[in-house]
Amino acid sequence: MPEPLWCAVRLPQLPLEALHSDAQTPAVLAGRQRVLLACPLSHAAGITPGMKLATAHALCDGLRVCQRDLAAERQHLQQLAWQLLRFTPGVALHQPCVAEQGQQPGTDDLTTSPGLLLDLGGSLRLFRGSENLLVALFTRLSDGPLDWQAGLGHTPLAAWTLSHVPADVSLQALHRSRLGPDPAGPDLRDVFSLALASLSLDLLPLHSTLKDKLLAPGFHSLAALIALPRPALGRRFGKPFLHWLERLLGERPDPRESVTPPARFRSQYDVEEPITHQQSLLPLMQRQLAELESHLHWRHQAVRSIRWQLTDHLGEAPPLIVRRTRPGSDAATWLTLTGRHLEQHRLRAPVLRLVLTASRPERIEGTSHVLFHDPGERAGRHALLEKLASLPGLSLRQVRQCDEHLPELAQALTDPLRPAASIAPAQPPHARQPLWLFDPPQPLSTGSDGQPRWRGAPLALLGPDRTLSSHWWQQPRQRDYFLARHPGNQALCWLYRCDAGWFLHGLF
């Protein structure tokens, strides 16, 4: 059994970051004419939570006031959860219990921050130890745009509680355990229980009413509450707190439902300021394509097409669809092709929302890469087709063989950027077939002897070629093909006979 190691990623600024991403503009999250959350710039100006909005405006000119949007928060949280699935399949959204948020929490209650819970126990062997895993995880979080705080623990609630104190507390506890340098160290449960017991009650992520109730008898640390009999705690402080404490210490099961990524990738961004020029969309598109590349890379998948949906005040504009000849996942190529399509696209109105969706992913196998590229090497056929597809007014068509016997049905013009419905045979069904076919076949007259005539001269039959039939289950059609030579120009003709008479189908 793997060690029960959990990591909590708390996002204290997410309610504001989901609505405001400009680090150069001060902003606050407000409710009931009071400040609920302040960004670093606003905090530096002296604005604190609980302050009246009028006072905040007096302290900071140009202050932007935002109202909480739970849907936007959940969208950002889900996108981060899907990105962290590369580290563990056990990624769950933190769902506050009654002891943490009270009986009837409101949108203005920010007692509990949104966050994620990661079950890292099963990934320790894959990353060859907890140190490598945590370095990779924390590096990924630091590269993102969100403010975060992390904590470790032997249970989900232990990790979430320790995320409210400096990260060194849980990291030092992990270092002292058997997952640290000394394999003979104590269990994770013992070291994290000691770290939890030393916490002050003021630091616990509990509702303010319950926290005041715990402080009233004179308790100051969690160790004093742990030492009391469990039935007495339940009678005095209620069952919600008792269940919270038991799940915190690992005495009660605490199952968490892991997030499930969607079958197809989708990314949506609502811009703060309307975008009026096509080139101004590229930085945001680059960010979304980087998410797509990360989503596909860790699943060994690729897609053939992506779809950009631009939304303005008039509604959804016609979509911008970018295709490739082969499945791909690299963001750089997708961005280059998107830029070419965008050059030919005219915005009808300023863009307010940008949505990226991908086609159904396809699994790709590992391939060998070239170590040294030829500087004079030209782009391949697939790259040329993708460039041509971005030119306006140009329709690309490719000749593909079809599983048909009749010559006029054996080939079809298809889009080279779409996957073929079936694999064409390596060789045509009949090698002896002229390159020049008449469409439609030319009817021939016959002389008194019944021989076919073309341009006034009888054709000298050289013998039968073959018999072809097609679609016998719908409309039976059968033809007897012959080879013939024209006496005037000695052209080798390909003709057939059916119920309607003789027809010239092609010339060799």
Secondary structure, 3 states (H helix, E strand, C coil): CCCCCEEEEECCCHHHHCCCCCCCCCEEEEECCEEEEECHHHHHCCCCCCCEHHHHHHHCCCCEEEECCHHHHHHHHHHHHHHHHHCCCCEEECCCCHHHHCCCCCCCCCCCCCEEEEECHHHCCCCCCHHHHHHHHHHHHHHCCCCCEEEEECCHHHHHHHCCCCHHHHHHHHHHCCCCCCCCCCCHHHHHHHHHHCCEHHHCCCCHHHHHHHHCCCCCEHHHHHCCCHHHHHHHHCHHHHHHHHHHHCCCCCCCCCCCCCCCCEEEEEEEEEECCHHHHHHHHHHHHHHHHHHHHCCCEEEEEEEEEEEECCEECCCEEEEEEEEECCHHHHHHHHHHHHHCCCCCCCEEEEEEEECCCEECCCCCCCCCCCCCCCCCHHHHHHHHHCCCCCCCCEEEECCCCCHHHCEEEECCCCCCCCCCCCCCCCCCCCCEEEEEEEEEEECCCCCEEECCEECEEEEEEEEEEECCCCCCEEEEEEEEECCCCCCEEEEEEECCEEEEEEEC
